[in-house]
Amino acid sequence: MKVYCAKAGELQPSDKTKLKEAVWIDAIAPTPEEVELLHKEFELDLQDVADCLDPNERSRVELEETYDLLVLRTLLADERNGEHRGRVQAMPIGIFVTKNKVITVRIGSSFDQQELTSDLKRKPKLESKEDLFLQLIRRVNKDIERRVRPMERTIASYQEKILTPEREKIAPHAFALSNELILLNTALLSNLNAFSMIARAKHLKLTKEKIDLFEDIENDVAQLYEMTTTYREIMSNVLDAYESALANSLSTVMKTLTTISLILFIPIMITALFSMNLMLPFSDEDPMAFWIVVVIAAVSVFALWIAFRMKRIL
């Protein structure tokens, strides 16, 4: 559990004994003792804290007498580099807003105090809990955005190669990206629904300027949701094209095998007829009888092959 105080508009690490003066308390995988401390000092409901530590907890808003709780879906720290090396890992982050401070509860580290303002041209003044609250949700959205933005180039690359001989190599990556888009799209929709309930918060005192900032963040989340929805549809078409290519390849193989079987059936039938214990036009003592049968079989195979070529079956 890390404690931060606001000094000159900036966050400064502080000692855990100064919980009352802190503006941000960040509990990362808190111990039972730390959870009990948060419960006693700030009257946080133990069930709400436990929900924030549940990996499958959905985004939502809870309004209590002593605090407001916003739960969002965010990415783990090693998932924010935009590289698609496996299944995306998301987790909930609970943002408790009390009368004069913000308390975050999360399973693992996704960002720290230094990263909170590192992606801005200039550090914003975190003079109140409302400033910190807006910066936290902006950071959550920024991490997801950094994961989503590079996907356009990746998808374009998959589209170019999915119908080429390289499709066998990129198919596993394409399926993984499709699954990742489903998870991100679901997380963004959940966050967007939670944002729509922020207006009911009791302990957030947002000025008109801060409301405008919040609406900008909400619009960014909506834009990312639309992007992931579009990417999901594109990847669905890419995978459909891959499956169609596999089906066509299988159909071509089966057609070729069937054609070869038909071609080979003719000489087999001819040799079977001449092998029967019946009177045939050729004498058993005729030395040319064998070669006549071979020639008949070869001519029939060649004629059938020519016919299939003219029909473009082979």
C-alpha positions as protocol buffer text, in pm:
chain_id: "A"
residue {
  index: 1
  type: MET
  ca { x: 0 y: 0 z: 0 }
}
residue {
  index: 2
  type: LYS
  ca { x: 149 y: 332 z: -115 }
}
residue {
  index: 3
  type: VAL
  ca { x: 52 y: 673 z: 17 }
}
residue {
  index: 4
  type: TYR
  ca { x: 80 y: 1000 z: -175 }
}
residue {
  index: 5
  type: CYS
  ca { x: 22 y: 1359 z: -71 }
}
residue {
  index: 6
  type: ALA
  ca { x: -34 y: 1658 z: -299 }
}
residue {
  index: 7
  type: LYS
  ca { x: 235 y: 1926 z: -274 }
}
residue {
  index: 8
  type: ALA
  ca { x: 243 y: 2222 z: -512 }
}
residue {
  index: 9
  type: GLY
  ca { x: 1 y: 2042 z: -740 }
}
residue {
  index: 10
  type: GLU
  ca { x: 217 y: 1730 z: -768 }
}
residue {
  index: 11
  type: LEU
  ca { x: 200 y: 1387 z: -606 }
}
residue {
  index: 12
  type: GLN
  ca { x: 471 y: 1312 z: -353 }
}
residue {
  index: 13
  type: PRO
  ca { x: 526 y: 976 z: -181 }
}
residue {
  index: 14
  type: SER
  ca { x: 449 y: 987 z: 187 }
}
residue {
  index: 15
  type: ASP
  ca { x: 465 y: 767 z: 493 }
}
residue {
  index: 16
  type: LYS
  ca { x: 185 y: 522 z: 571 }
}
residue {
  index: 17
  type: THR
  ca { x: 134 y: 693 z: 905 }
}
residue {
  index: 18
  type: LYS
  ca { x: -2 y: 1000 z: 723 }
}
residue {
  index: 19
  type: LEU
  ca { x: -316 y: 840 z: 586 }
}
residue {
  index: 20
  type: LYS
  ca { x: -530 y: 1134 z: 697 }
}
residue {
  index: 21
  type: GLU
  ca { x: -326 y: 1387 z: 496 }
}
residue {
  index: 22
  type: ALA
  ca { x: -293 y: 1169 z: 186 }
}
residue {
  index: 23
  type: VAL
  ca { x: -480 y: 1252 z: -134 }
}
residue {
  index: 24
  type: TRP
  ca { x: -413 y: 912 z: -296 }
}
residue {
  index: 25
  type: ILE
  ca { x: -380 y: 572 z: -133 }
}
residue {
  index: 26
  type: ASP
  ca { x: -282 y: 300 z: -379 }
}
residue {
  index: 27
  type: ALA
  ca { x: -340 y: -55 z: -252 }
}
residue {
  index: 28
  type: ILE
  ca { x: -184 y: -311 z: -488 }
}
residue {
  index: 29
  type: ALA
  ca { x: -271 y: -668 z: -387 }
}
residue {
  index: 30
  type: PRO
  ca { x: -328 y: -552 z: -28 }
}
residue {
  index: 31
  type: THR
  ca { x: -272 y: -788 z: 262 }
}
residue {
  index: 32
  type: PRO
  ca { x: -562 y: -875 z: 495 }
}
residue {
  index: 33
  type: GLU
  ca { x: -415 y: -632 z: 751 }
}
residue {
  index: 34
  type: GLU
  ca { x: -412 y: -350 z: 496 }
}
residue {
  index: 35
  type: VAL
  ca { x: -768 y: -427 z: 390 }
}
residue {
  index: 36
  type: GLU
  ca { x: -876 y: -414 z: 753 }
}
residue {
  index: 37
  type: LEU
  ca { x: -695 y: -81 z: 792 }
}
residue {
  index: 38
  type: LEU
  ca { x: -881 y: 66 z: 493 }
}
residue {
  index: 39
  type: HIS
  ca { x: -1205 y: -61 z: 637 }
}
residue {
  index: 40
  type: LYS
  ca { x: -1146 y: 96 z: 979 }
}
residue {
  index: 41
  type: GLU
  ca { x: -996 y: 426 z: 864 }
}
residue {
  index: 42
  type: PHE
  ca { x: -1223 y: 503 z: 567 }
}
residue {
  index: 43
  type: GLU
  ca { x: -1522 y: 275 z: 623 }
}
residue {
  index: 44
  type: LEU
  ca { x: -1470 y: 89 z: 297 }
}
residue {
  index: 45
  type: ASP
  ca { x: -1702 y: -207 z: 268 }
}
residue {
  index: 46
  type: LEU
  ca { x: -1503 y: -530 z: 282 }
}
residue {
  index: 47
  type: GLN
  ca { x: -1713 y: -685 z: 7 }
}
residue {
  index: 48
  type: ASP
  ca { x: -1644 y: -390 z: -227 }
}
residue {
  index: 49
  type: VAL
  ca { x: -1270 y: -424 z: -163 }
}
residue {
  index: 50
  type: ALA
  ca { x: -1291 y: -799 z: -228 }
}
residue {
  index: 51
  type: ASP
  ca { x: -1476 y: -732 z: -555 }
}
residue {
  index: 52
  type: CYS
  ca { x: -1192 y: -507 z: -672 }
}
residue {
  index: 53
  type: LEU
  ca { x: -954 y: -801 z: -622 }
}
residue {
  index: 54
  type: ASP
  ca { x: -1168 y: -1039 z: -828 }
}
residue {
  index: 55
  type: PRO
  ca { x: -1006 y: -1083 z: -1175 }
}
residue {
  index: 56
  type: ASN
  ca { x: -1348 y: -1126 z: -1337 }
}
residue {
  index: 57
  type: GLU
  ca { x: -1519 y: -828 z: -1173 }
}
residue {
  index: 58
  type: ARG
  ca { x: -1711 y: -615 z: -1423 }
}
residue {
  index: 59
  type: SER
  ca { x: -1702 y: -237 z: -1449 }
}
residue {
  index: 60
  type: ARG
  ca { x: -1966 y: -67 z: -1237 }
}
residue {
  index: 61
  type: VAL
  ca { x: -2045 y: 220 z: -1002 }
}
residue {
  index: 62
  type: GLU
  ca { x: -2143 y: 184 z: -635 }
}
residue {
  index: 63
  type: LEU
  ca { x: -2270 y: 480 z: -434 }
}
residue {
  index: 64
  type: GLU
  ca { x: -2237 y: 457 z: -55 }
}
residue {
  index: 65
  type: GLU
  ca { x: -2277 y: 710 z: 226 }
}
residue {
  index: 66
  type: THR
  ca { x: -1903 y: 748 z: 289 }
}
residue {
  index: 67
  type: TYR
  ca { x: -1764 y: 692 z: -60 }
}
residue {
  index: 68
  type: ASP
  ca { x: -1831 y: 642 z: -430 }
}
residue {
  index: 69
  type: LEU
  ca { x: -1677 y: 341 z: -604 }
}
residue {
  index: 70
  type: LEU
  ca { x: -1591 y: 319 z: -973 }
}
residue {
  index: 71
  type: VAL
  ca { x: -1465 y: -19 z: -1096 }
}
residue {
  index: 72
  type: LEU
  ca { x: -1294 y: -21 z: -1438 }
}
residue {
  index: 73
  type: ARG
  ca { x: -1124 y: -285 z: -1649 }
}
residue {
  index: 74
  type: THR
  ca { x: -757 y: -208 z: -1712 }
}
residue {
  index: 75
  type: LEU
  ca { x: -451 y: -388 z: -1852 }
}
residue {
  index: 76
  type: LEU
  ca { x: -168 y: -539 z: -1659 }
}
residue {
  index: 77
  type: ALA
  ca { x: 165 y: -358 z: -1680 }
}
residue {
  index: 78
  type: ASP
  ca { x: 325 y: -603 z: -1927 }
}
residue {
  index: 79
  type: GLU
  ca { x: 26 y: -580 z: -2163 }
}
residue {
  index: 80
  type: ARG
  ca { x: 55 y: -211 z: -2249 }
}
residue {
  index: 81
  type: ASN
  ca { x: 339 y: -224 z: -2504 }
}
residue {
  index: 82
  type: GLY
  ca { x: 115 y: -287 z: -2803 }
}
residue {
  index: 83
  type: GLU
  ca { x: 286 y: -614 z: -2894 }
}
residue {
  index: 84
  type: HIS
  ca { x: 60 y: -910 z: -2957 }
}
residue {
  index: 85
  type: ARG
  ca { x: 244 y: -1195 z: -2790 }
}
residue {
  index: 86
  type: GLY
  ca { x: -42 y: -1388 z: -2644 }
}
residue {
  index: 87
  type: ARG
  ca { x: -371 y: -1342 z: -2476 }
}
residue {
  index: 88
  type: VAL
  ca { x: -434 y: -998 z: -2334 }
}
residue {
  index: 89
  type: GLN
  ca { x: -460 y: -988 z: -1956 }
}
residue {
  index: 90
  type: ALA
  ca { x: -705 y: -748 z: -1798 }
}
residue {
  index: 91
  type: MET
  ca { x: -791 y: -683 z: -1436 }
}
residue {
  index: 92
  type: PRO
  ca { x: -1028 y: -461 z: -1241 }
}
residue {
  index: 93
  type: ILE
  ca { x: -919 y: -144 z: -1066 }
}
residue {
  index: 94
  type: GLY
  ca { x: -1142 y: -3 z: -796 }
}
residue {
  index: 95
  type: ILE
  ca { x: -1137 y: 375 z: -750 }
}
residue {
  index: 96
  type: PHE
  ca { x: -1288 y: 477 z: -416 }
}
residue {
  index: 97
  type: VAL
  ca { x: -1366 y: 849 z: -384 }
}
residue {
  index: 98
  type: THR
  ca { x: -1418 y: 966 z: -28 }
}
residue {
  index: 99
  type: LYS
  ca { x: -1471 y: 1316 z: 109 }
}
residue {
  index: 100
  type: ASN
  ca { x: -1113 y: 1433 z: 52 }
}
residue {
  index: 101
  type: LYS
  ca { x: -909 y: 1150 z: -103 }
}
residue {
  index: 102
  type: VAL
  ca { x: -894 y: 878 z: -368 }
}
residue {
  index: 103
  type: ILE
  ca { x: -821 y: 516 z: -282 }
}
residue {
  index: 104
  type: THR
  ca { x: -738 y: 264 z: -554 }
}
residue {
  index: 105
  type: VAL
  ca { x: -751 y: -112 z: -500 }
}
residue {
  index: 106
  type: ARG
  ca { x: -616 y: -346 z: -767 }
}
residue {
  index: 107
  type: ILE
  ca { x: -470 y: -693 z: -810 }
}
residue {
  index: 108
  type: GLY
  ca { x: -144 y: -599 z: -979 }
}
residue {
  index: 109
  type: SER
  ca { x: 54 y: -297 z: -1085 }
}
residue {
  index: 110
  type: SER
  ca { x: -63 y: -130 z: -1406 }
}
residue {
  index: 111
  type: PHE
  ca { x: 87 y: 217 z: -1351 }
}
residue {
  index: 112
  type: ASP
  ca { x: 253 y: 410 z: -1073 }
}
residue {
  index: 113
  type: GLN
  ca { x: 273 y: 769 z: -956 }
}
residue {
  index: 114
  type: GLN
  ca { x: 541 y: 864 z: -1211 }
}
residue {
  index: 115
  type: GLU
  ca { x: 353 y: 709 z: -1504 }
}
residue {
  index: 116
  type: LEU
  ca { x: 34 y: 884 z: -1407 }
}
residue {
  index: 117
  type: THR
  ca { x: 145 y: 1205 z: -1580 }
}
residue {
  index: 118
  type: SER
  ca { x: 432 y: 1087 z: -1801 }
}
residue {
  index: 119
  type: ASP
  ca { x: 231 y: 1072 z: -2123 }
}
residue {
  index: 120
  type: LEU
  ca { x: 122 y: 1436 z: -2111 }
}
residue {
  index: 121
  type: LYS
  ca { x: 310 y: 1734 z: -2255 }
}
residue {
  index: 122
  type: ARG
  ca { x: 303 y: 1897 z: -1917 }
}
residue {
  index: 123
  type: LYS
  ca { x: 210 y: 1758 z: -1580 }
}
residue {
  index: 124
  type: PRO
  ca { x: -138 y: 1860 z: -1473 }
}
residue {
  index: 125
  type: LYS
  ca { x: -184 y: 2015 z: -1133 }
}
residue {
  index: 126
  type: LEU
  ca { x: -333 y: 1754 z: -907 }
}
residue {
  index: 127
  type: GLU
  ca { x: -473 y: 1996 z: -656 }
}
residue {
  index: 128
  type: SER
  ca { x: -784 y: 1802 z: -561 }
}
residue {
  index: 129
  type: LYS
  ca { x: -921 y: 1451 z: -554 }
}
residue {
  index: 130
  type: GLU
  ca { x: -1127 y: 1535 z: -863 }
}
residue {
  index: 131
  type: ASP
  ca { x: -809 y: 1611 z: -1059 }
}
residue {
  index: 132
  type: LEU
  ca { x: -659 y: 1283 z: -945 }
}
residue {
  index: 133
  type: PHE
  ca { x: -978 y: 1091 z: -1028 }
}
residue {
  index: 134
  type: LEU
  ca { x: -986 y: 1225 z: -1383 }
}
residue {
  index: 135
  type: GLN
  ca { x: -616 y: 1152 z: -1431 }
}
residue {
  index: 136
  type: LEU
  ca { x: -663 y: 794 z: -1311 }
}
residue {
  index: 137
  type: ILE
  ca { x: -942 y: 713 z: -1555 }
}
residue {
  index: 138
  type: ARG
  ca { x: -750 y: 892 z: -1832 }
}
residue {
  index: 139
  type: ARG
  ca { x: -451 y: 669 z: -1761 }
}
residue {
  index: 140
  type: VAL
  ca { x: -663 y: 354 z: -1768 }
}
residue {
  index: 141
  type: ASN
  ca { x: -801 y: 455 z: -2107 }
}
residue {
  index: 142
  type: LYS
  ca { x: -457 y: 553 z: -2238 }
}
residue {
  index: 143
  type: ASP
  ca { x: -314 y: 209 z: -2160 }
}
residue {
  index: 144
  type: ILE
  ca { x: -592 y: 39 z: -2356 }
}
residue {
  index: 145
  type: GLU
  ca { x: -552 y: 286 z: -2641 }
}
residue {
  index: 146
  type: ARG
  ca { x: -181 y: 204 z: -2670 }
}
residue {
  index: 147
  type: ARG
  ca { x: -276 y: -160 z: -2708 }
}
residue {
  index: 148
  type: VAL
  ca { x: -546 y: -94 z: -2969 }
}
residue {
  index: 149
  type: ARG
  ca { x: -379 y: 165 z: -3197 }
}
residue {
  index: 150
  type: PRO
  ca { x: -109 y: -65 z: -3349 }
}
residue {
  index: 151
  type: MET
  ca { x: -370 y: -328 z: -3436 }
}
residue {
  index: 152
  type: GLU
  ca { x: -465 y: -153 z: -3761 }
}
residue {
  index: 153
  type: ARG
  ca { x: -126 y: -227 z: -3917 }
}
residue {
  index: 154
  type: THR
  ca { x: -130 y: -583 z: -3788 }
}
residue {
  index: 155
  type: ILE
  ca { x: -475 y: -648 z: -3929 }
}
residue {
  index: 156
  type: ALA
  ca { x: -375 y: -500 z: -4266 }
}
residue {
  index: 157
  type: SER
  ca { x: -76 y: -736 z: -4274 }
}
residue {
  index: 158
  type: TYR
  ca { x: -300 y: -1034 z: -4198 }
}
residue {
  index: 159
  type: GLN
  ca { x: -541 y: -931 z: -4473 }
}
residue {
  index: 160
  type: GLU
  ca { x: -258 y: -931 z: -4728 }
}
residue {
  index: 161
  type: LYS
  ca { x: -122 y: -1272 z: -4629 }
}
residue {
  index: 162
  type: ILE
  ca { x: -432 y: -1469 z: -4533 }
}
residue {
  index: 163
  type: LEU
  ca { x: -493 y: -1591 z: -4892 }
}
residue {
  index: 164
  type: THR
  ca { x: -125 y: -1659 z: -4968 }
}
residue {
  index: 165
  type: PRO
  ca { x: 84 y: -1967 z: -4884 }
}
residue {
  index: 166
  type: GLU
  ca { x: 192 y: -1784 z: -4566 }
}
residue {
  index: 167
  type: ARG
  ca { x: -155 y: -1819 z: -4416 }
}
residue {
  index: 168
  type: GLU
  ca { x: -56 y: -2129 z: -4219 }
}
residue {
  index: 169
  type: LYS
  ca { x: 204 y: -1923 z: -4030 }
}
residue {
  index: 170
  type: ILE
  ca { x: -16 y: -1626 z: -3946 }
}
residue {
  index: 171
  type: ALA
  ca { x: -337 y: -1818 z: -3872 }
}
residue {
  index: 172
  type: PRO
  ca { x: -256 y: -1876 z: -3500 }
}
residue {
  index: 173
  type: HIS
  ca { x: -169 y: -1507 z: -3457 }
}
residue {
  index: 174
  type: ALA
  ca { x: -488 y: -1403 z: -3636 }
}
residue {
  index: 175
  type: PHE
  ca { x: -704 y: -1616 z: -3405 }
}
residue {
  index: 176
  type: ALA
  ca { x: -520 y: -1479 z: -3100 }
}
residue {
  index: 177
  type: LEU
  ca { x: -574 y: -1122 z: -3218 }
}
residue {
  index: 178
  type: SER
  ca { x: -943 y: -1192 z: -3275 }
}
residue {
  index: 179
  type: ASN
  ca { x: -978 y: -1323 z: -2918 }
}
residue {
  index: 180
  type: GLU
  ca { x: -788 y: -1022 z: -2786 }
}
residue {
  index: 181
  type: LEU
  ca { x: -1022 y: -784 z: -2968 }
}
residue {
  index: 182
  type: ILE
  ca { x: -1323 y: -956 z: -2812 }
}
residue {
  index: 183
  type: LEU
  ca { x: -1179 y: -909 z: -2462 }
}
residue {
  index: 184
  type: LEU
  ca { x: -1082 y: -544 z: -2521 }
}
residue {
  index: 185
  type: ASN
  ca { x: -1414 y: -464 z: -2685 }
}
residue {
  index: 186
  type: THR
  ca { x: -1601 y: -615 z: -2391 }
}
residue {
  index: 187
  type: ALA
  ca { x: -1385 y: -425 z: -2140 }
}
residue {
  index: 188
  type: LEU
  ca { x: -1437 y: -93 z: -2320 }
}
residue {
  index: 189
  type: LEU
  ca { x: -1813 y: -142 z: -2338 }
}
residue {
  index: 190
  type: SER
  ca { x: -1819 y: -224 z: -1967 }
}
residue {
  index: 191
  type: ASN
  ca { x: -1613 y: 89 z: -1885 }
}
residue {
  index: 192
  type: LEU
  ca { x: -1833 y: 303 z: -2107 }
}
residue {
  index: 193
  type: ASN
  ca { x: -2146 y: 184 z: -1928 }
}
residue {
  index: 194
  type: ALA
  ca { x: -1985 y: 262 z: -1592 }
}
residue {
  index: 195
  type: PHE
  ca { x: -1893 y: 615 z: -1707 }
}
residue {
  index: 196
  type: SER
  ca { x: -2257 y: 685 z: -1782 }
}
residue {
  index: 197
  type: MET
  ca { x: -2335 y: 650 z: -1409 }
}
residue {
  index: 198
  type: ILE
  ca { x: -2065 y: 889 z: -1281 }
}
residue {
  index: 199
  type: ALA
  ca { x: -2310 y: 1179 z: -1284 }
}
residue {
  index: 200
  type: ARG
  ca { x: -2487 y: 1020 z: -986 }
}
residue {
  index: 201
  type: ALA
  ca { x: -2172 y: 1028 z: -768 }
}
residue {
  index: 202
  type: LYS
  ca { x: -2213 y: 1204 z: -432 }
}
residue {
  index: 203
  type: HIS
  ca { x: -1851 y: 1269 z: -338 }
}
residue {
  index: 204
  type: LEU
  ca { x: -1724 y: 1401 z: -673 }
}
residue {
  index: 205
  type: LYS
  ca { x: -1754 y: 1775 z: -706 }
}
residue {
  index: 206
  type: LEU
  ca { x: -1687 y: 1833 z: -1074 }
}
residue {
  index: 207
  type: THR
  ca { x: -1675 y: 2189 z: -1202 }
}
residue {
  index: 208
  type: LYS
  ca { x: -1787 y: 2273 z: -1555 }
}
residue {
  index: 209
  type: GLU
  ca { x: -1426 y: 2255 z: -1674 }
}
residue {
  index: 210
  type: LYS
  ca { x: -1376 y: 1913 z: -1516 }
}
residue {
  index: 211
  type: ILE
  ca { x: -1707 y: 1792 z: -1658 }
}
residue {
  index: 212
  type: ASP
  ca { x: -1579 y: 1888 z: -2003 }
}
residue {
  index: 213
  type: LEU
  ca { x: -1259 y: 1692 z: -1938 }
}
residue {
  index: 214
  type: PHE
  ca { x: -1458 y: 1391 z: -1826 }
}
residue {
  index: 215
  type: GLU
  ca { x: -1675 y: 1409 z: -2137 }
}
residue {
  index: 216
  type: ASP
  ca { x: -1359 y: 1415 z: -2350 }
}
residue {
  index: 217
  type: ILE
  ca { x: -1237 y: 1099 z: -2179 }
}
residue {
  index: 218
  type: GLU
  ca { x: -1577 y: 938 z: -2226 }
}
residue {
  index: 219
  type: ASN
  ca { x: -1569 y: 1026 z: -2597 }
}
residue {
  index: 220
  type: ASP
  ca { x: -1222 y: 873 z: -2626 }
}
residue {
  index: 221
  type: VAL
  ca { x: -1349 y: 549 z: -2470 }
}
residue {
  index: 222
  type: ALA
  ca { x: -1647 y: 548 z: -2707 }
}
residue {
  index: 223
  type: GLN
  ca { x: -1411 y: 598 z: -3001 }
}
residue {
  index: 224
  type: LEU
  ca { x: -1191 y: 309 z: -2889 }
}
residue {
  index: 225
  type: TYR
  ca { x: -1499 y: 91 z: -2848 }
}
residue {
  index: 226
  type: GLU
  ca { x: -1607 y: 170 z: -3204 }
}
residue {
  index: 227
  type: MET
  ca { x: -1255 y: 98 z: -3330 }
}
residue {
  index: 228
  type: THR
  ca { x: -1239 y: -242 z: -3161 }
}
residue {
  index: 229
  type: THR
  ca { x: -1589 y: -322 z: -3289 }
}
residue {
  index: 230
  type: THR
  ca { x: -1477 y: -243 z: -3644 }
}
residue {
  index: 231
  type: TYR
  ca { x: -1156 y: -441 z: -3600 }
}
residue {
  index: 232
  type: ARG
  ca { x: -1356 y: -736 z: -3469 }
}
residue {
  index: 233
  type: GLU
  ca { x: -1571 y: -736 z: -3782 }
}
residue {
  index: 234
  type: ILE
  ca { x: -1263 y: -710 z: -4007 }
}
residue {
  index: 235
  type: MET
  ca { x: -1090 y: -996 z: -3825 }
}
residue {
  index: 236
  type: SER
  ca { x: -1409 y: -1200 z: -3851 }
}
residue {
  index: 237
  type: ASN
  ca { x: -1401 y: -1149 z: -4230 }
}
residue {
  index: 238
  type: VAL
  ca { x: -1029 y: -1236 z: -4238 }
}
residue {
  index: 239
  type: LEU
  ca { x: -1089 y: -1560 z: -4051 }
}
residue {
  index: 240
  type: ASP
  ca { x: -1388 y: -1641 z: -4273 }
}
residue {
  index: 241
  type: ALA
  ca { x: -1160 y: -1592 z: -4576 }
}
residue {
  index: 242
  type: TYR
  ca { x: -904 y: -1823 z: -4414 }
}
residue {
  index: 243
  type: GLU
  ca { x: -1166 y: -2091 z: -4356 }
}
residue {
  index: 244
  type: SER
  ca { x: -1291 y: -2052 z: -4715 }
}
residue {
  index: 245
  type: ALA
  ca { x: -936 y: -2089 z: -4844 }
}
residue {
  index: 246
  type: LEU
  ca { x: -895 y: -2408 z: -4643 }
}
residue {
  index: 247
  type: ALA
  ca { x: -1227 y: -2539 z: -4773 }
}
residue {
  index: 248
  type: ASN
  ca { x: -1127 y: -2458 z: -5132 }
}
residue {
  index: 249
  type: SER
  ca { x: -791 y: -2630 z: -5087 }
}
residue {
  index: 250
  type: LEU
  ca { x: -963 y: -2937 z: -4946 }
}
residue {
  index: 251
  type: SER
  ca { x: -1213 y: -2934 z: -5231 }
}
residue {
  index: 252
  type: THR
  ca { x: -931 y: -2912 z: -5486 }
}
residue {
  index: 253
  type: VAL
  ca { x: -747 y: -3203 z: -5325 }
}
residue {
  index: 254
  type: MET
  ca { x: -1060 y: -3418 z: -5314 }
}
residue {
  index: 255
  type: LYS
  ca { x: -1141 y: -3334 z: -5677 }
}
residue {
  index: 256
  type: THR
  ca { x: -787 y: -3426 z: -5783 }
}
residue {
  index: 257
  type: LEU
  ca { x: -798 y: -3753 z: -5593 }
}
residue {
  index: 258
  type: THR
  ca { x: -1137 y: -3840 z: -5740 }
}
residue {
  index: 259
  type: THR
  ca { x: -1015 y: -3763 z: -6092 }
}
residue {
  index: 260
  type: ILE
  ca { x: -702 y: -3975 z: -6046 }
}
residue {
  index: 261
  type: SER
  ca { x: -919 y: -4257 z: -5913 }
}
residue {
  index: 262
  type: LEU
  ca { x: -1139 y: -4240 z: -6223 }
}
residue {
  index: 263
  type: ILE
  ca { x: -836 y: -4242 z: -6453 }
}
residue {
  index: 264
  type: LEU
  ca { x: -684 y: -4543 z: -6278 }
}
residue {
  index: 265
  type: PHE
  ca { x: -1017 y: -4727 z: -6275 }
}
residue {
  index: 266
  type: ILE
  ca { x: -1020 y: -4766 z: -6657 }
}
residue {
  index: 267
  type: PRO
  ca { x: -693 y: -4969 z: -6691 }
}
residue {
  index: 268
  type: ILE
  ca { x: -787 y: -5172 z: -6383 }
}
residue {
  index: 269
  type: MET
  ca { x: -1120 y: -5261 z: -6542 }
}
residue {
  index: 270
  type: ILE
  ca { x: -956 y: -5351 z: -6876 }
}
residue {
  index: 271
  type: THR
  ca { x: -691 y: -5572 z: -6717 }
}
residue {
  index: 272
  type: ALA
  ca { x: -957 y: -5736 z: -6502 }
}
residue {
  index: 273
  type: LEU
  ca { x: -1164 y: -5822 z: -6809 }
}
residue {
  index: 274
  type: PHE
  ca { x: -870 y: -5976 z: -6991 }
}
residue {
  index: 275
  type: SER
  ca { x: -773 y: -6168 z: -6677 }
}
residue {
  index: 276
  type: MET
  ca { x: -1105 y: -6353 z: -6656 }
}
residue {
  index: 277
  type: ASN
  ca { x: -1113 y: -6725 z: -6737 }
}
residue {
  index: 278
  type: LEU
  ca { x: -1318 y: -6676 z: -7054 }
}
residue {
  index: 279
  type: MET
  ca { x: -1267 y: -6702 z: -7427 }
}
residue {
  index: 280
  type: LEU
  ca { x: -1109 y: -6380 z: -7552 }
}
residue {
  index: 281
  type: PRO
  ca { x: -1027 y: -6257 z: -7902 }
}
residue {
  index: 282
  type: PHE
  ca { x: -655 y: -6319 z: -7847 }
}
residue {
  index: 283
  type: SER
  ca { x: -498 y: -6658 z: -7826 }
}
residue {
  index: 284
  type: ASP
  ca { x: -310 y: -6753 z: -7511 }
}
residue {
  index: 285
  type: GLU
  ca { x: -10 y: -6832 z: -7726 }
}
residue {
  index: 286
  type: ASP
  ca { x: -12 y: -6493 z: -7900 }
}
residue {
  index: 287
  type: PRO
  ca { x: 301 y: -6302 z: -7772 }
}
residue {
  index: 288
  type: MET
  ca { x: 138 y: -5966 z: -7854 }
}
residue {
  index: 289
  type: ALA
  ca { x: -171 y: -6022 z: -7639 }
}
residue {
  index: 290
  type: PHE
  ca { x: -16 y: -5869 z: -7325 }
}
residue {
  index: 291
  type: TRP
  ca { x: 108 y: -5560 z: -7505 }
}
residue {
  index: 292
  type: ILE
  ca { x: -226 y: -5510 z: -7680 }
}
residue {
  index: 293
  type: VAL
  ca { x: -397 y: -5498 z: -7339 }
}
residue {
  index: 294
  type: VAL
  ca { x: -134 y: -5253 z: -7213 }
}
residue {
  index: 295
  type: VAL
  ca { x: -179 y: -5028 z: -7516 }
}
residue {
  index: 296
  type: ILE
  ca { x: -558 y: -5029 z: -7478 }
}
residue {
  index: 297
  type: ALA
  ca { x: -526 y: -4934 z: -7111 }
}
residue {
  index: 298
  type: ALA
  ca { x: -269 y: -4661 z: -7185 }
}
residue {
  index: 299
  type: VAL
  ca { x: -477 y: -4512 z: -7466 }
}
residue {
  index: 300
  type: SER
  ca { x: -788 y: -4507 z: -7246 }
}
residue {
  index: 301
  type: VAL
  ca { x: -595 y: -4335 z: -6964 }
}
residue {
  index: 302
  type: PHE
  ca { x: -450 y: -4076 z: -7202 }
}
residue {
  index: 303
  type: ALA
  ca { x: -789 y: -4010 z: -7361 }
}
residue {
  index: 304
  type: LEU
  ca { x: -954 y: -3965 z: -7022 }
}
residue {
  index: 305
  type: TRP
  ca { x: -672 y: -3733 z: -6908 }
}
residue {
  index: 306
  type: ILE
  ca { x: -717 y: -3519 z: -7223 }
}
residue {
  index: 307
  type: ALA
  ca { x: -1091 y: -3502 z: -7159 }
}
residue {
  index: 308
  type: PHE
  ca { x: -1040 y: -3385 z: -6800 }
}
residue {
  index: 309
  type: ARG
  ca { x: -786 y: -3124 z: -6913 }
}
residue {
  index: 310
  type: MET
  ca { x: -1028 y: -2987 z: -7174 }
}
residue {
  index: 311
  type: LYS
  ca { x: -1296 y: -2962 z: -6905 }
}
residue {
  index: 312
  type: ARG
  ca { x: -1040 y: -2789 z: -6678 }
}
residue {
  index: 313
  type: ILE
  ca { x: -1097 y: -3046 z: -6409 }
}
residue {
  index: 314
  type: LEU
  ca { x: -722 y: -3110 z: -6385 }
}
